[in-house]
Amino acid sequence: MTDEHEEKTVRLLNIIDQIALADGSDHHKDLPFTVDDGGVVKLSSILYKELSKPENEDLLGWAHENLVNLFE
């Protein structure tokens, strides 16, 4: 894993964690994305919104390519 890959992984997982815990409970909700039978990632609207922010937009395409591998 390259340093860039590691940095993006940490940032993306932190965003997912923040979304999952947004209601203030100790229990994680469902993950804010789905993967279809063909392996295509579909982001929830809230995750898409977070990744579309200027500080995170470098993660948007990267998330589509790497999310599946992070949760195998």
N, CA, C and O atoms as a GROMACS GRO file, in nm:
protein
  288
    1MET      N    1   0.085  -0.117   0.000
    1MET     CA    2   0.000   0.000   0.000
    1MET      C    3   0.090   0.124   0.000
    1MET      O    4   0.181   0.136   0.082
    2THR      N    5   0.063   0.213  -0.092
    2THR     CA    6   0.141   0.337  -0.097
    2THR      C    7   0.094   0.433   0.012
    2THR      O    8  -0.013   0.415   0.070
    3ASP      N    9   0.175   0.534   0.039
    3ASP     CA   10   0.137   0.635   0.138
    3ASP      C   11   0.009   0.706   0.096
    3ASP      O   12  -0.077   0.734   0.180
    4GLU      N   13  -0.005   0.735  -0.033
    4GLU     CA   14  -0.126   0.803  -0.082
    4GLU      C   15  -0.249   0.714  -0.063
    4GLU      O   16  -0.354   0.761  -0.021
    5HIS      N   17  -0.235   0.586  -0.094
    5HIS     CA   18  -0.346   0.493  -0.078
    5HIS      C   19  -0.385   0.483   0.070
    5HIS      O   20  -0.503   0.482   0.104
    6GLU      N   21  -0.287   0.475   0.155
    6GLU     CA   22  -0.313   0.467   0.299
    6GLU      C   23  -0.382   0.594   0.349
    6GLU      O   24  -0.477   0.586   0.427
    7GLU      N   25  -0.336   0.710   0.304
    7GLU     CA   26  -0.395   0.837   0.347
    7GLU      C   27  -0.540   0.847   0.302
    7GLU      O   28  -0.625   0.890   0.378
    8LYS      N   29  -0.568   0.809   0.178
    8LYS     CA   30  -0.704   0.814   0.127
    8LYS      C   31  -0.794   0.713   0.198
    8LYS      O   32  -0.910   0.741   0.224
    9THR      N   33  -0.740   0.597   0.228
    9THR     CA   34  -0.815   0.496   0.302
    9THR      C   35  -0.857   0.549   0.438
    9THR      O   36  -0.974   0.536   0.477
   10VAL      N   37  -0.765   0.608   0.510
   10VAL     CA   38  -0.795   0.662   0.643
   10VAL      C   39  -0.899   0.773   0.634
   10VAL      O   40  -0.995   0.775   0.712
   11ARG      N   41  -0.882   0.864   0.540
   11ARG     CA   42  -0.978   0.974   0.524
   11ARG      C   43  -1.116   0.922   0.491
   11ARG      O   44  -1.215   0.967   0.550
   12LEU      N   45  -1.125   0.828   0.397
   12LEU     CA   46  -1.255   0.775   0.357
   12LEU      C   47  -1.322   0.700   0.472
   12LEU      O   48  -1.441   0.718   0.496
   13LEU      N   49  -1.247   0.618   0.542
   13LEU     CA   50  -1.304   0.543   0.654
   13LEU      C   51  -1.348   0.636   0.766
   13LEU      O   52  -1.447   0.609   0.833
   14ASN      N   53  -1.275   0.745   0.787
   14ASN     CA   54  -1.318   0.844   0.888
   14ASN      C   55  -1.450   0.909   0.848
   14ASN      O   56  -1.537   0.929   0.933
   15ILE      N   57  -1.466   0.941   0.721
   15ILE     CA   58  -1.591   1.000   0.673
   15ILE      C   59  -1.706   0.900   0.690
   15ILE      O   60  -1.813   0.937   0.737
   16ILE      N   61  -1.684   0.776   0.652
   16ILE     CA   62  -1.786   0.672   0.665
   16ILE      C   63  -1.823   0.654   0.812
   16ILE      O   64  -1.941   0.640   0.845
   17ASP      N   65  -1.725   0.654   0.899
   17ASP     CA   66  -1.750   0.640   1.042
   17ASP      C   67  -1.832   0.757   1.095
   17ASP      O   68  -1.925   0.736   1.173
   18GLN      N   69  -1.799   0.878   1.054
   18GLN     CA   70  -1.875   0.996   1.097
   18GLN      C   71  -2.020   0.988   1.052
   18GLN      O   72  -2.111   1.024   1.127
   19ILE      N   73  -2.042   0.942   0.931
   19ILE     CA   74  -2.178   0.928   0.879
   19ILE      C   75  -2.254   0.821   0.957
   19ILE      O   76  -2.369   0.840   0.995
   20ALA      N   77  -2.188   0.708   0.981
   20ALA     CA   78  -2.253   0.597   1.050
   20ALA      C   79  -2.288   0.632   1.195
   20ALA      O   80  -2.385   0.578   1.249
   21LEU      N   81  -2.212   0.721   1.256
   21LEU     CA   82  -2.237   0.758   1.396
   21LEU      C   83  -2.307   0.893   1.408
   21LEU      O   84  -2.316   0.947   1.518
   22ALA      N   85  -2.356   0.948   1.299
   22ALA     CA   86  -2.412   1.082   1.298
   22ALA      C   87  -2.532   1.099   1.392
   22ALA      O   88  -2.559   1.210   1.438
   23ASP      N   89  -2.602   0.992   1.419
   23ASP     CA   90  -2.719   1.006   1.506
   23ASP      C   91  -2.682   1.008   1.654
   23ASP      O   92  -2.770   1.021   1.739
   24GLY      N   93  -2.554   0.995   1.687
   24GLY     CA   94  -2.508   1.003   1.825
   24GLY      C   95  -2.519   0.874   1.903
   24GLY      O   96  -2.484   0.871   2.021
   25SER      N   97  -2.567   0.768   1.842
   25SER     CA   98  -2.577   0.641   1.914
   25SER      C   99  -2.445   0.566   1.907
   25SER      O  100  -2.354   0.604   1.833
   26ASP      N  101  -2.436   0.460   1.983
   26ASP     CA  102  -2.316   0.377   1.982
   26ASP      C  103  -2.324   0.267   1.877
   26ASP      O  104  -2.228   0.193   1.857
   27HIS      N  105  -2.436   0.257   1.809
   27HIS     CA  106  -2.455   0.151   1.711
   27HIS      C  107  -2.440   0.206   1.570
   27HIS      O  108  -2.499   0.309   1.535
   28HIS      N  109  -2.360   0.137   1.489
   28HIS     CA  110  -2.343   0.178   1.350
   28HIS      C  111  -2.468   0.145   1.270
   28HIS      O  112  -2.530   0.040   1.288
   29LYS      N  113  -2.504   0.235   1.185
   29LYS     CA  114  -2.612   0.210   1.089
   29LYS      C  115  -2.554   0.128   0.975
   29LYS      O  116  -2.438   0.087   0.978
   30ASP      N  117  -2.636   0.105   0.876
   30ASP     CA  118  -2.586   0.040   0.755
   30ASP      C  119  -2.479   0.128   0.694
   30ASP      O  120  -2.479   0.250   0.712
   31LEU      N  121  -2.389   0.066   0.620
   31LEU     CA  122  -2.285   0.142   0.552
   31LEU      C  123  -2.348   0.235   0.450
   31LEU      O  124  -2.450   0.201   0.389
   32PRO      N  125  -2.289   0.353   0.429
   32PRO     CA  126  -2.348   0.452   0.339
   32PRO      C  127  -2.314   0.429   0.191
   32PRO      O  128  -2.291   0.523   0.116
   33PHE      N  129  -2.312   0.303   0.152
   33PHE     CA  130  -2.292   0.267   0.012
   33PHE      C  131  -2.340   0.125  -0.008
   33PHE      O  132  -2.353   0.048   0.087
   34THR      N  133  -2.367   0.091  -0.132
   34THR     CA  134  -2.401  -0.046  -0.168
   34THR      C  135  -2.313  -0.088  -0.285
   34THR      O  136  -2.254  -0.005  -0.353
   35VAL      N  137  -2.306  -0.218  -0.305
   35VAL     CA  138  -2.232  -0.275  -0.418
   35VAL      C  139  -2.324  -0.372  -0.488
   35VAL      O  140  -2.378  -0.464  -0.426
   36ASP      N  141  -2.344  -0.353  -0.618
   36ASP     CA  142  -2.432  -0.443  -0.691
   36ASP      C  143  -2.360  -0.572  -0.727
   36ASP      O  144  -2.241  -0.587  -0.700
   37ASP      N  145  -2.431  -0.664  -0.789
   37ASP     CA  146  -2.375  -0.795  -0.824
   37ASP      C  147  -2.255  -0.784  -0.919
   37ASP      O  148  -2.171  -0.874  -0.923
   38GLY      N  149  -2.250  -0.676  -0.994
   38GLY     CA  150  -2.139  -0.656  -1.086
   38GLY      C  151  -2.019  -0.586  -1.023
   38GLY      O  152  -1.919  -0.560  -1.090
   39GLY      N  153  -2.030  -0.556  -0.893
   39GLY     CA  154  -1.920  -0.492  -0.822
   39GLY      C  155  -1.919  -0.340  -0.833
   39GLY      O  156  -1.822  -0.276  -0.793
   40VAL      N  157  -2.027  -0.283  -0.886
   40VAL     CA  158  -2.036  -0.138  -0.901
   40VAL      C  159  -2.082  -0.077  -0.768
   40VAL      O  160  -2.183  -0.119  -0.711
   41VAL      N  161  -2.007   0.022  -0.721
   41VAL     CA  162  -2.037   0.089  -0.595
   41VAL      C  163  -2.137   0.201  -0.618
   41VAL      O  164  -2.121   0.281  -0.710
   42LYS      N  165  -2.240   0.207  -0.534
   42LYS     CA  166  -2.336   0.316  -0.536
   42LYS      C  167  -2.330   0.384  -0.400
   42LYS      O  168  -2.360   0.323  -0.298
   43LEU      N  169  -2.292   0.512  -0.400
   43LEU     CA  170  -2.280   0.588  -0.277
   43LEU      C  171  -2.416   0.639  -0.232
   43LEU      O  172  -2.499   0.675  -0.315
   44SER      N  173  -2.438   0.642  -0.101
   44SER     CA  174  -2.559   0.706  -0.050
   44SER      C  175  -2.550   0.855  -0.079
   44SER      O  176  -2.442   0.907  -0.107
   45SER      N  177  -2.662   0.923  -0.074
   45SER     CA  178  -2.661   1.067  -0.103
   45SER      C  179  -2.575   1.143  -0.004
   45SER      O  180  -2.508   1.239  -0.042
   46ILE      N  181  -2.575   1.103   0.123
   46ILE     CA  182  -2.495   1.175   0.222
   46ILE      C  183  -2.345   1.152   0.200
   46ILE      O  184  -2.266   1.244   0.216
   47LEU      N  185  -2.306   1.029   0.165
   47LEU     CA  186  -2.165   1.003   0.138
   47LEU      C  187  -2.122   1.076   0.011
   47LEU      O  188  -2.014   1.133   0.006
   48TYR      N  189  -2.206   1.074  -0.090
   48TYR     CA  190  -2.176   1.148  -0.214
   48TYR      C  191  -2.157   1.296  -0.184
   48TYR      O  192  -2.064   1.360  -0.235
   49LYS      N  193  -2.245   1.352  -0.101
   49LYS     CA  194  -2.236   1.493  -0.065
   49LYS      C  195  -2.105   1.523   0.006
   49LYS      O  196  -2.040   1.624  -0.023
   50GLU      N  197  -2.066   1.438   0.100
   50GLU     CA  198  -1.939   1.457   0.172
   50GLU      C  199  -1.819   1.449   0.078
   50GLU      O  200  -1.725   1.528   0.088
   51LEU      N  201  -1.822   1.352  -0.013
   51LEU     CA  202  -1.709   1.334  -0.105
   51LEU      C  203  -1.706   1.440  -0.215
   51LEU      O  204  -1.605   1.454  -0.284
   52SER      N  205  -1.814   1.512  -0.231
   52SER     CA  206  -1.818   1.619  -0.330
   52SER      C  207  -1.768   1.752  -0.276
   52SER      O  208  -1.752   1.848  -0.352
   53LYS      N  209  -1.743   1.758  -0.147
   53LYS     CA  210  -1.689   1.881  -0.088
   53LYS      C  211  -1.547   1.901  -0.142
   53LYS      O  212  -1.476   1.804  -0.168
   54PRO      N  213  -1.506   2.027  -0.160
   54PRO     CA  214  -1.373   2.055  -0.218
   54PRO      C  215  -1.258   1.982  -0.149
   54PRO      O  216  -1.164   1.937  -0.215
   55GLU      N  217  -1.265   1.969  -0.018
   55GLU     CA  218  -1.155   1.904   0.055
   55GLU      C  219  -1.155   1.752   0.040
   55GLU      O  220  -1.058   1.686   0.077
   56ASN      N  221  -1.262   1.698  -0.015
   56ASN     CA  222  -1.272   1.552  -0.030
   56ASN      C  223  -1.289   1.505  -0.173
   56ASN      O  224  -1.296   1.385  -0.198
   57GLU      N  225  -1.297   1.596  -0.268
   57GLU     CA  226  -1.332   1.555  -0.404
   57GLU      C  227  -1.228   1.462  -0.467
   57GLU      O  228  -1.259   1.393  -0.564
   58ASP      N  229  -1.106   1.460  -0.414
   58ASP     CA  230  -1.006   1.364  -0.465
   58ASP      C  231  -1.042   1.220  -0.425
   58ASP      O  232  -0.987   1.125  -0.480
   59LEU      N  233  -1.133   1.206  -0.329
   59LEU     CA  234  -1.174   1.073  -0.284
   59LEU      C  235  -1.291   1.016  -0.363
   59LEU      O  236  -1.316   0.896  -0.356
   60LEU      N  237  -1.361   1.099  -0.437
   60LEU     CA  238  -1.484   1.055  -0.503
   60LEU      C  239  -1.459   0.940  -0.601
   60LEU      O  240  -1.517   0.833  -0.585
   61GLY      N  241  -1.377   0.959  -0.698
   61GLY     CA  242  -1.346   0.852  -0.794
   61GLY      C  243  -1.270   0.739  -0.728
   61GLY      O  244  -1.291   0.622  -0.760
   62TRP      N  245  -1.182   0.774  -0.635
   62TRP     CA  246  -1.102   0.675  -0.564
   62TRP      C  247  -1.193   0.581  -0.485
   62TRP      O  248  -1.170   0.460  -0.481
   63ALA      N  249  -1.296   0.636  -0.422
   63ALA     CA  250  -1.390   0.555  -0.344
   63ALA      C  251  -1.460   0.453  -0.433
   63ALA      O  252  -1.475   0.337  -0.394
   64HIS      N  253  -1.504   0.495  -0.551
   64HIS     CA  254  -1.570   0.402  -0.642
   64HIS      C  255  -1.479   0.286  -0.680
   64HIS      O  256  -1.525   0.173  -0.697
   65GLU      N  257  -1.351   0.314  -0.693
   65GLU     CA  258  -1.255   0.211  -0.735
   65GLU      C  259  -1.209   0.122  -0.620
   65GLU      O  260  -1.169   0.008  -0.643
   66ASN      N  261  -1.212   0.173  -0.496
   66ASN     CA  262  -1.147   0.102  -0.386
   66ASN      C  263  -1.235   0.060  -0.269
   66ASN      O  264  -1.191  -0.018  -0.185
   67LEU      N  265  -1.358   0.107  -0.261
   67LEU     CA  266  -1.444   0.074  -0.147
   67LEU      C  267  -1.464  -0.075  -0.130
   67LEU      O  268  -1.457  -0.125  -0.017
   68VAL      N  269  -1.488  -0.146  -0.236
   68VAL     CA  270  -1.514  -0.290  -0.227
   68VAL      C  271  -1.397  -0.360  -0.160
   68VAL      O  272  -1.417  -0.444  -0.072
   69ASN      N  273  -1.276  -0.328  -0.200
   69ASN     CA  274  -1.157  -0.392  -0.144
   69ASN      C  275  -1.136  -0.359   0.003
   69ASN      O  276  -1.080  -0.440   0.076
   70LEU      N  277  -1.181  -0.244   0.046
   70LEU     CA  278  -1.163  -0.206   0.186
   70LEU      C  279  -1.252  -0.285   0.280
   70LEU      O  280  -1.223  -0.298   0.399
   71PHE      N  281  -1.362  -0.339   0.228
   71PHE     CA  282  -1.458  -0.410   0.311
   71PHE      C  283  -1.467  -0.559   0.281
   71PHE      O  284  -1.565  -0.623   0.318
   72GLU      N  285  -1.366  -0.613   0.215
   72GLU     CA  286  -1.364  -0.758   0.186
   72GLU      C  287  -1.322  -0.835   0.309
   72GLU      O  288  -1.315  -0.957   0.305
   0.00000   0.00000   0.00000
